[in-house]
């Protein structure tokens, strides 16, 4: 059993950890970021007038999708894919799909992370699929993957990207992670206007490097996830709840935080691993001066040297009946929105097969006749 002094020390560490996390949660770093005049580093050094990364650009780093359109074909509507096996579409836990056709709107994408048209539905989708396949293979050996965030303390903002990544890998090892994927985020988004230290900070992107990890924790996170002492409501506010005498992830990260200053937090259980990768890649950061810069990298037991995954051609399947999608045509009365910029655009649709006038869908068989 821990002594009273040890319990008091753990409570102090918990409060300090929670206060630090609260500073990140309100998305305001005050004078430390917005009023210092210069940051000395090989990659990140810029003058104060650069506004410290406001707008999603900081030195050689920028958020994906901030470049120029690659060519005129980017985002061009190609046609429709879908599943016409309406006899196999029945009631599911997600809803009633009887008599409905699954329709997928297809566009041309260049898969360039800087392209403002293609980064979200082209590059990010492709990279998320590849990462999901790798994590699924790793799950067979290492258990359930977790979404972990490693927030870099201000004292390490001057490190180069290479050194920063290596240090974050060591930080994750110390917390018990054995391998996974790392996605670099150089920016956070301030969702609303904040006044901090007498300075008004507008809602926008600002420089705050951190890493998102989808990886595996030695022993898993279930012990902490289902522990009554660990509650999301406890973060960001003083609490007498401690992890005294425990060797779980939450106990380790709070104890190590006092030494290294890194806030390492596990998010909730993943609904879909691919969806997690896709969303995090949507606002990842890249070095525009470095050829073939990879914002998603692998470490530990999931590295390319240790985990061998045979690439497989991904099949496009209907989410209801799991049949392979076909090229289709639509002759109905409704207009299918194909403009990616339209607020009404939906990439996936469920539509009535006959619309009361007979079949309005058919399979497209012509060579090059798509949609």
N, C-alpha and C positions, 0 to 999 in steps of 0.2 A: 504493500500500500504506500502511495506517495505521502510525504510529510506535508504539514500545513504550509510550510514555506515553498515547497515544490508546487503545490496547488496554486498558491498565490502568484507564483512566477508564471505558471501556465495561463492563468487568467489574464495577467498583464500582457503576455504574448498574444493571446486571442484578441484582446481589445486593440492592440497595436496593429495586428493583421487586419482586423475588421475596419479600422479607421483608414488604413491605406487603401483597402479595396473600395471603400466609399468614395475616396478621392477619384479613383478611376471611374466609378459608376456615374458620377455627376459630370464626367467628361470635362474636367477643368483642371489644368496643371498650373494655373496662376503665373507668377513671375518667373518660375523656373524655366518655362518654355517660351513665353511671349515677351519677356523683357530682357533676357540675356542678350548680349551683343554679338557673340560669336561662338560657334561650336567647332572645336579643332578635331578633325578626323580626316582620314584619307577620302572616304566616300561621302560623308554626311556634312562636311563643312560648307556652310553658306553664310552670307552676310545677313544681318538682322532684317534688312529690307525685304528679304524673301518671305517674311511673315511666318516663318517656322512651319512651312508645309501647308499653309492654308490653301484650299482649292485642290488638294490631292497631288501636289507636285512639290518635291523637296530635293534639291540638288539633282542628282542623276536618277532619283527614284520618283515613280509616279504610280497612281492606281491604274489598274488595267482598264482599257477602254478610253484612255485619254489621248490617244494618238490620232492619226488621220485615217480616213477610209482607204482601204487597200486598193480597191478598184470598183468599177460601176456594177459589177455582178454581186457585190456584197449585199446581202439582204434581199436579193431578187427572188420573187415568188416562183417556185418551180412547179408545184402541183400538190396533190393530195394523196395521202396514204391512209388506209383504213382497213377495217374488218367488217365484211358483209355477212358474217355467220350469225345473223340475228336470232336464229333458232337455238343457239348456244348461250345467248345472253339472257340471264335470269336475275332474280333477286339475289343480292349479296349484302354483306354487312355495310357496304358503302352506298347502297341504294338500289332502286329498281331499274334495270337496264333492258327490260323486255321490249322487243321491237325497235331497239336503238342501234344505230351504227356508230362504231368508234371511228372518229376522223382525226387525222393528224395533218396539220398544215406544214408543208415542207418549203424551206428556203435554201438559197445558196449561201454557204459560209466559207470564209477563207481560213479560219482557225488561227488568226493572228491575235494574240492577247491585247495588242494596242488598238486594234480596229474598233471604233465605237459602235459599229453595226454588228460585228460578228463575235465579240468577246464573250457575250452572255449566253447565247444559244448555240454558238459554234464551238469556240475554243474551250469554254468552261465545261460544256456538256461532254465533250470528248475526253478531257483530262479527268473529269469526275468518274466516267465509266471505267477508265483504266485503273484509277486509284481504288475504286470500289472492288474490282476484280482482285486486286492485290490484297486488300484488307480481308476479303472473304476467304482467300487462301490462307492468310495468316490466322484467321479465327479458328481454323481446324486444329491449330497447334497451340495457340496462346489464349483462346477464350474470347470473351466479349470485348469489342473495341469501345473505347471511351473518347469523348471529345474533351480535350484538355487545353486550357489557355495559359500561356506563360508570358507574364507582363514584365517587360524589361525595366529595371529601376533607372532613374534619371542619371545615376552615376555611370552607367554603361552606354549612354547615348553616343559617346564619342568613339566607340569601337567600330571597326569596319564590319561590313556585313558578314564576311567570312568568319571573323573572330566572334561576332555576336551569335552566329548560328552554332558554332562549336560550343560556346559557353552554354547556350540554351539546351543543347543535347546533354551536356554534363548535368545541368540543373534537373532535367527530366529523369535522367538516370538516378540521381540522388533521391528523387521522390518515389522511385520504384517502377518507372516505366522501362520496358525491355525492348521496345521498338515501335515503329509506326511512321506516319507521314507528317512532315512539317510544312506548314504554309505560312509564308512571311507576309505580315501585314505591317506596313509602315505608318498607317494612319488610323485614327479613330474618328467617328462622326459625332459631332456635338449636335444632338437632336433639337435643342432649343436654345434660345439666347440665355446666357449665364453671366452674372456679374460676380467677379471674383477679384478680391484685392482692389476694389474700386475701378476695375477695368471691365468693360463690356465686351464679351466674346460672343460673336454671332454664331448661328447654327451653320456649321460647315465642317469639312474635313480638316484635321490638323495633325501634325506629326507626333506620333506616339507609338514607336516600334514595339511589336509583340508577335508572338508565334501561336498559331492554332495547330494543335496536334490531334490527329486521329490515330490512336495507338493502344497498346496493351499494357495494363498495370499488373505487376507481379502479385498474384493472389487476388486480383480483381478489385473492384470498387464496391461490391455488394455490401460488404461489412459496414462501410461508411454511409452508403446510400440509404440503407434501412435502419440506421442508428438514430435513436430518439434524440441524441445529443447534437446531431448535425442537421440543422434546418436552414433552408434558404433565408428565412426571416431573420436569422441571427447575424447574417453578414451585414456589415455596415452599421452595426449598433452594438454598444457594450452588452456583454452577456456573461452570466456566471457559469454558463454551460462550458465545460472544458473536455478535452480529450485525454485527461490525466490517466496514466497507466495503460494507454492503448498504443498499439503499434500499427494502426491503420494508416491509410493515405493522409487523411486529414490531420492526424497527430504529427506525422512526419513533416508535412508541408508547413505547418505552423511553427514547428521547432526550427526548421531550416531557414525559414523566412527571416528570423532574427539575425542569422549569420550572413546570408547572401542578398537579402532585400528583394528577392523575386517572389511575386505573387503567382502561385500556380493553382489554378482552380479547375475542378471537373464540372462540366455542365450536365444537364439531365440526360436520361437514356435516349438513345438515337431512335427515331422512327425509321429513317432510312439512312444508311451510310452514304449512298450516292448523293442524296439530297443535301447532306451536310457538306460534302466536298464541293458540290456545285455552288452552294450559297457562299461558302468561304472563298472560293476562287473568284466569285463575282467582284470582290473588292480587295483582292490580293494586290501586292506591290511588286513592281519589277524595276530592274536597273536598265534604263534605256540605252546606256552607253556600252553595256556588256552584251556581246553576241551570244545568243542562245542562253540567256539567263533563265534559270529554273526557279520559280517561286515555290514550287512543290518539290520537296526532296524527301528521301527516305533515310532512316537511321536504325541502328541496332539490329534486332532479329528480322526486321522487315527490309533491310538493305538488299540491293540487287545481288550482292555476293552471298548472302545467307539465305534468302528466300527466293527460290526459283519458281517462276510462274510462266506457264506456257500460254502465249497470247492466243485468244480465241476471237473469231469474228462474232461480234455481238449481233444477235438476231433481234429484229424489231417485232415485238409480240403485242397482241391485244391484251390490255390489262384485265379484261373480263374472262375470256375463254382461252387465252394463251396461244391462240393461233397466229401464224406469221402474217404480218401486214402485207397488203397488196396495193399497187397503184390503182386509184379509183377515180371516177368522174362523178360529178354531181349535176343534176338537171332540175333541181327543185326551185321553189319560189323564194327561198331566203338568200340573202347575200352573206357569204362567208368572208369575214374581215381578214385580209392578207397583209395589211400594212403593219409592220412591226412597231411603228411609232404610235399607232392608234390606241387610245385607252381602252377600246373595245376588243382589241386583239386577244385571241386565245389560241394557244398552240395546239391544244387538244379539245375536241368537242364530242358530244354525244347527240346525234341527230336522228329524227324519225325516218325510218326506212322508206315509207310510202307517202307520208304527209297527206294521207286521205285521197290521193289521186293515182295511186299505184307506185311501183318502185321508182325512186328518183336517183338511185345510185347504180353504177355498173363498174365492172373491172375494166381498166384501161390496158389494152394488149399491144397497141402500136409501138414500134421501135421509136424511142425518143419521145413518145406521146405520153407525157407525164401529167396527169391531172385532168 
